[in-house]
Amino acid sequence: MIKTTVLVAALFCLLGVATEGQGGSVAYVTDSFEIMLRTGPSTENKIILTPPSAQPVEVLEVQGDWSRVRTLKKGGEPIEGWVLSRYLISRLPWELKSKSLSEENSHLKDRLSALQKTFDAVSQREKELAGSLQENNRSFQTLQTEHESLKSGATEYLKLKSEHKAARAELETLKQTIEALTAENRELDSSQRTRWFATGALVLLCGLLIGVAVGRQYRKKRSSLYQ
């Protein structure tokens, strides 16, 4: 459609140059028809060109049923002549519209193809992201399970640590108690040995005293026997 517009614009630029400033309206040869461009406004005048359907022309003047127009030859040279006005139309001919729509349709097809490729790429990327998301979810669930396991293990460890600490404290108390009992036992043993030693010494002293007393008594009796 853009190419056609450019061509038509170029055509009328050439026509404008050829007329050296003379103005006129734009018309087209009617659909599916070839008209006769004549040298004058009559069927008796010579035919100088047969513009095909959709050929753009510039209307320079109108005389009754005839219009003087300017158009281009196949070689691109401008030419002027007369045509019957009923064979001219002001709207864009169906042929040009068809070409324009065909070009636009081709352009839309190309754009649709590009959009389809983009859509396919996006769909593929979406599938890849969905797979990645699913894999990440599985990894997250695994990590969550491991976290719960570690959390449970940590709780059990803290419990065991607390019990171990309590056991150590109890053991330390028991150790101190044993040391105190051992020291007390040592003191008792020392005191008992002292008592036994003192008792032995007392018994020995008593024995000595008894022996001395008995010896004196015995000596007295013996002395009395000899007197």
Buried (B, 14 or more C-beta within 10 A) or exposed (E): BEEBEEEBEEBBEBBBEBBEEEEBEBBBBBBEEBBBBBEEBEEEBEEBBEBEBBBBBBBBEBEEEBBBBBBBEEEEEBBBBBBBBEBBBEEBBBBBBEBBEEBEEEEEEEEEEEEEEEEEEEEEEEEEEEEEEEEEEEEEEEEEEEEEEEEEEEEEEEEEEEEEEEEEEEEEEEEEEEEEEEEEEEEEEEEEEEEEEEEEEEEEEEEEEEEEEEEEEEEEEEEEEEE
